Amino acid sequence: MVKLVLGLVLSFLVIRALLRLGRGVLEGAGYRPRPPIKDGVELVRDPVCGTFVVPSKSLGSTSGGSTHYFCSEKCRRDWMTPRG
């Protein structure tokens, strides 16, 4: 029984060492696994400076039934300031 347990433990360690060796050789040869492809996020354009921003992380302002997104407080202030 002890021989069986020791044999299983030794087999596990040898297999694990070989897998790590193989992974190290592949990385040394320049192989890099591709990262998973993430779904893209739709960007919107700041109407003042033209920067593209993520709507959930930008400053928004609603006027006339439409929402405008801004990259900074300065752009939002410039948009809100009457021109003329």
C-alpha positions in Angstrom: 0.0 0.0 0.0 2.8 2.4 0.9 4.6 1.6 -2.4 1.4 2.4 -4.3 1.0 5.8 -2.6 4.7 6.7 -3.1 4.4 5.6 -6.8 1.4 7.8 -7.3 3.1 10.8 -5.6 6.3 10.3 -7.6 4.3 10.0 -10.9 2.4 13.2 -10.1 5.6 15.1 -9.4 7.3 13.8 -12.6 4.4 14.7 -14.8 4.1 18.1 -13.2 7.9 18.7 -13.7 7.6 17.7 -17.4 4.7 20.0 -18.0 6.5 22.9 -16.4 9.6 22.1 -18.5 7.6 22.0 -21.7 5.9 25.3 -20.8 9.3 26.9 -20.1 10.7 25.7 -23.4 7.7 27.1 -25.3 8.0 30.5 -23.5 11.7 30.6 -24.2 11.1 30.0 -27.9 8.8 33.0 -27.9 5.4 31.3 -27.8 2.8 33.4 -25.9 -0.7 32.1 -25.5 -3.2 34.6 -27.0 -5.3 36.5 -24.4 -9.0 35.9 -24.6 -10.8 38.3 -26.9 -13.0 40.7 -25.0 -16.2 42.3 -26.3 -15.6 45.9 -27.4 -17.1 48.9 -25.9 -18.9 51.5 -28.0 -17.2 54.9 -27.8 -18.8 58.3 -28.3 -17.2 61.5 -29.4 -16.8 64.6 -27.3 -18.5 67.4 -29.3 -16.0 70.0 -28.1 -12.5 68.5 -28.5 -13.3 65.4 -30.6 -11.9 62.9 -28.1 -13.5 59.4 -28.0 -14.8 58.4 -24.6 -16.5 55.5 -22.9 -20.0 56.6 -22.0 -20.0 55.0 -18.6 -16.8 56.8 -17.6 -17.5 60.2 -19.1 -19.3 63.3 -18.1 -22.8 63.5 -19.6 -25.1 66.3 -20.2 -28.7 66.0 -21.6 -30.2 68.8 -23.6 -33.1 68.8 -26.1 -33.7 65.1 -25.6 -30.2 64.0 -26.5 -27.2 63.2 -24.3 -23.8 64.5 -25.0 -20.7 62.9 -23.5 -17.6 64.9 -22.5 -14.0 63.9 -21.6 -13.5 66.6 -19.0 -15.3 69.2 -17.0 -13.7 71.9 -19.1 -15.2 70.5 -22.3 -18.6 70.3 -20.6 -18.4 73.9 -19.4 -17.3 75.1 -22.9 -20.3 73.3 -24.4 -22.7 74.8 -21.9 -21.3 78.4 -22.2 -23.3 80.4 -24.7 -21.2 81.3 -27.8 -21.3 84.7 -29.3 
